[in-house]
Amino acid sequence: MTLTRRRFLTGAAALGAAAFGAVACTSPTTANPGRITLWYTSNGLSDVVLGEAVKRFAADKLTPSQVSGELKQRLLAALAGEAYLPDITMLGDDIATYFADTDHFVDLNSLGTAGVRDEYLPWKWQAGTSPDGFQLGFPVDVGPAALYYRHDLFAQAGLPSEPDEVAAAVSTWDDYFTFSAQVQKKLPGRYMITDTKTVFTYSLAQEPRKYFDRANHYLDDQSQVRRAWDRAVQAFRMGLTAGYAGSQSVNGQSIDRHAAWNSGKELSFVNASWITGELKESAPGTSGKWRVCRPPGGAGNQGGSFLAITKYCPDPHAAFEIVKWLQSPQNQPQTFLDLGLFPPSPSAYTDPRLLAPEPFFGGQVTMDVFSKIAREVQPVYFSPWDITISDTFTDELTNVESAGKDPEDAWRDARASVERLLRRQGVLS
Amino acid sequence: MTAILPAETAGARRAPVRHTADGRRKRWRYLPQYLAVAPFFVLFAIFGVYPVLYSLYLALQRWDGVGPMKFVGLENFAFLLSDTTFWDSIGNTLIIWVMSTVPMTALALLIAVGLNSSVRYKGVLRVAYFLPNVTSIVAMSLVFGSIFSDEFGILNWFLGLFGIGNVDWLSDPWAIRGAISVMIIWRWTGYNAIIFLAGLQALPPDVFEAARIDGAGPVQTFFRITLPLLRPVLLFSVVMSAINGLQIFTESQVLLGNRGGPGGAGMTMVLYFYNTAFADNDFGYGAAIAWGIFVVVVLFSILNWRLVMRPERGQVQTKGAGR
């Protein structure tokens, strides 16, 4: 049989159709059938721990896959198409967005969490539980917030500079503002607070309630939000904030802020533990000059992620064993050392490796500060809409700070747009 | 479908009376040709038509990307019409487009005329002018981020040398738009200059010779001869810049983040769509915004089309008046 052009074309077309049909028929639900696929974000899990896990769980064929870009977008696409899904996936601190749709996941309680639950911070464990008791997330890391400050410059200005002294001087936000005004008088042209946004965020993080209660009812009494808002406005009015909000990149990093760290212009800031990596990386010249202490206003948490098992996983028990091992208190210190992800298990805080003096913080054992804060964080319900609502408030605060908007107008506008948004989403009628 | 008709009618004319079975065989004869062009249509249907129709369906739903969709009818569109952020984003997009296109076109013309007159290393210069256009926008936005930084930016340092105070490039609404415009100008000036240069080189030299003999100076020649003759190329560049201008996204996003910066001054239409759909995970409303953008683009295209058609009408009239 000679190969004519017509035969070639029909043959090629038939082959193409066959290939299409084959794909449609054997479309796998999980990304790698026969293997346990784990999706994680860059800097989400320690490579060292993962490497050991792959060896240890060779029988389950653990296949870690680092998702470039936004894991959430890829997960949503996979869930919507119910194809190429991971068996284990990482979820961010917006885990509440999945609470209404837990039918895509496995309730970790059904796999036996009773034995391990007590090893984790109760508020973190609760953050991974939906209002109806479905255990969706397994704790990966937490973000206790502390006050970072420049020890050398405080000492130079003749102010309290040791962590305990500073913590005592800034125990409330009002104290912090008074103290900051003093510092700025002695060290003119420098700032004690990054921007109004951080004041609002970390002040609200200390409250036992945010925008919704656990039954997903919008809290119309927003006195706690108003308190955080007023603090932010007060800091701005006193001229304490630097207002670096404008030059922030998509992942929240600010060129101005990095420069201000390097030049000693930003003397202090309240932030979660995970900022340490960014600080070390972008201001290496200031090594040894920083200290951390208890933040004004009390303990608060910002950020932190989870691991979840999808219901498409053929062997959830094996997947759970992997999750348990990866995030065991024995492995958390390694993750902290590699990536600075703060351990969610109090027993990890006494690991000798984490109690070593840190040269970047002038030999301070920062774990002492952070672990105390982590233990004191109050459980708070984080609703599916919290991030968008927070963004709306902080957008308006930025308008006050850098566009000269009247704070009362800004507050009214923020509340109005939040309510409009919630009405559109069918949360408010 | 249109491509099929001539062949079929040709066959029918050749043999008007035929058995139906034979006719069917005739039709099957073209199967390989159909199959040969099929991949495009199949791919277009999957990746072009289907998403467009699906987004229309999505615009009628409320969907967070995980749970079941909820049909809400035209609610999303009703909300869109009263959404001040959306209207602001259209305004921002148009302002940034004007702020970037006008200086860009002037600059590109200047460069093109310069390149057209005898300059050495013409080839090297052409490549150099084209370079910004192929640079990754993200990389470029990061560089511009450090140039425009409010406190520690290179630009503010440079202005400081001349005793000019700090400009809050990334905080003040107008400065934000200016900063984004500068990035667009930087990216597209070279591209347009090359287009203009091609247009200039296609102009008949005898017209210029005649002008020179008539004693026209270079400025006069430029405004009376070069510009009018270059009109089609200019229009092409304006249309192209409108297409690009309505899609401004990356510059804003990398420079200011998903929320468009202070006062939302850098919030363009596409950025608002992206933020709603992929940051707030409000896919139904995001799809509605996308259709809103579509309407704006259609209106803009009609406007552009009118602009392109007008000179021809004008030419006919002047010709008639001249006779």
Boltz contact constraints between the chains, C-beta under 6 A:
constraints:
  - contact:
      token1: [A, 6]
      token2: [B, 32]
      max_distance: 6.0
  - contact:
      token1: [A, 9]
      token2: [B, 32]
      max_distance: 6.0
  - contact:
      token1: [A, 9]
      token2: [B, 35]
      max_distance: 6.0
  - contact:
      token1: [A, 9]
      token2: [B, 36]
      max_distance: 6.0
  - contact:
      token1: [A, 13]
      token2: [B, 35]
      max_distance: 6.0
  - contact:
      token1: [A, 76]
      token2: [B, 65]
      max_distance: 6.0
  - contact:
      token1: [A, 98]
      token2: [B, 66]
      max_distance: 6.0
  - contact:
      token1: [A, 100]
      token2: [B, 67]
      max_distance: 6.0
  - contact:
      token1: [A, 101]
      token2: [B, 66]
      max_distance: 6.0
  - contact:
      token1: [A, 101]
      token2: [B, 67]
      max_distance: 6.0
  - contact:
      token1: [A, 246]
      token2: [B, 170]
      max_distance: 6.0
  - contact:
      token1: [A, 246]
      token2: [B, 171]
      max_distance: 6.0
  - contact:
      token1: [A, 246]
      token2: [B, 261]
      max_distance: 6.0
  - contact:
      token1: [A, 246]
      token2: [B, 262]
      max_distance: 6.0
  - contact:
      token1: [A, 247]
      token2: [B, 149]
      max_distance: 6.0
  - contact:
      token1: [A, 247]
      token2: [B, 150]
      max_distance: 6.0
  - contact:
      token1: [A, 247]
      token2: [B, 170]
      max_distance: 6.0
  - contact:
      token1: [A, 248]
      token2: [B, 257]
      max_distance: 6.0
  - contact:
      token1: [A, 250]
      token2: [B, 257]
      max_distance: 6.0
  - contact:
      token1: [A, 255]
      token2: [B, 145]
      max_distance: 6.0
  - contact:
      token1: [A, 255]
      token2: [B, 146]
      max_distance: 6.0
  - contact:
      token1: [A, 255]
      token2: [B, 149]
      max_distance: 6.0
  - contact:
      token1: [A, 256]
      token2: [B, 149]
      max_distance: 6.0
  - contact:
      token1: [A, 256]
      token2: [B, 150]
      max_distance: 6.0
  - contact:
      token1: [A, 256]
      token2: [B, 151]
      max_distance: 6.0
  - contact:
      token1: [A, 256]
      token2: [B, 152]
      max_distance: 6.0
  - contact:
      token1: [A, 259]
      token2: [B, 152]
      max_distance: 6.0
  - contact:
      token1: [A, 388]
      token2: [B, 280]
      max_distance: 6.0
  - contact:
      token1: [A, 395]
      token2: [B, 259]
      max_distance: 6.0
  - contact:
      token1: [A, 398]
      token2: [B, 262]
      max_distance: 6.0
  - contact:
      token1: [A, 399]
      token2: [B, 263]
      max_distance: 6.0
  - contact:
      token1: [A, 402]
      token2: [B, 171]
      max_distance: 6.0
  - contact:
      token1: [A, 402]
      token2: [B, 262]
      max_distance: 6.0
  - contact:
      token1: [A, 403]
      token2: [B, 262]
      max_distance: 6.0
  - contact:
      token1: [A, 403]
      token2: [B, 263]
      max_distance: 6.0
  - contact:
      token1: [A, 424]
      token2: [B, 79]
      max_distance: 6.0
  - contact:
      token1: [A, 426]
      token2: [B, 62]
      max_distance: 6.0
